[in-house]
Amino acid sequence: MRRYLFLPILLFCSGIFADQVPIPKLVHRVTDLTSTLNEEEVSNLEDKLKTFEKRKGSQVVLVIIPTTGDETIEQYSIRLAEDWKIGRKGTADGVIFLVAKDDRKMRFEIGRGLEGAIPDVVSKRIQLEYVRPLFKEGKYFDGIDQGIEKILGLIDGEQLPEPSSTSYESSSGSAEDDNFGLYIGALIAIGIAVGFLFKKLFSLLQAGVATYAGYWVGGLLGFSLEVMLPLLVIFFILLCIIYIAAKNPGSGGGSGWSGSSWSSYSSSDSGWSSSSSSSDSFSGGGGDFSGGGSSSDW
């Protein structure tokens, strides 16, 4: 009897712990993990979606993956939507066009704010009448382009808030501009602090020049300001520790360090060379989804 009771528990647990296809990292509006589209096609779609987003405010993204694994495309799609949060916060005007190529399935996941503009039955017709025939012929780009065009047309006819600082892109850009002065102030403060800590080694002016040099080198390596500030702080804390250890050899620190060797330590932070950032980063705007949309195969 216990075996019969244990079986459903085992099946339930196996369902919970079944491997899920991971959610890809959101970097661009077009994510193709199957190399179905060539670079030119990806660039064309990316430009189209970016231009539309700047004009209308809505975020529309395309995701092509090989398979959704054990999950249905609906389950994977809503998990993707909850993770990426495409669309503006409060407006919820995001759309995800998901294609599971090896499964031969596709889905439009519609943001809560666009469920009136793009009813499930309409998004289904777009798939069946425009996308599916082209997919069956292997014309994936043409089918995707047709589907996206129809979706953008429906969104265009909807009264939505004008793109403003609430959109992710403009808000991040303006925020960066607003914070630029704070960053510069923080750099000056770091330079002054370093000057006081190492006043026996070099002047405030030299400390300021060294701080600026570190900032400039970080810029050449592609670090953003947000990344640079904590790295500078960490670097100077390490420098301070080395300096104290050098002045107290008995404590286990190194010896022979002098003020003239500052430059020999300025490039010793091994973490700098491993970081990178994208100049055209993309992120969801905080939109939410309630499971609206439609799916079909081909």
Disulfide bonds with the S-S distance in Angstrom:
none
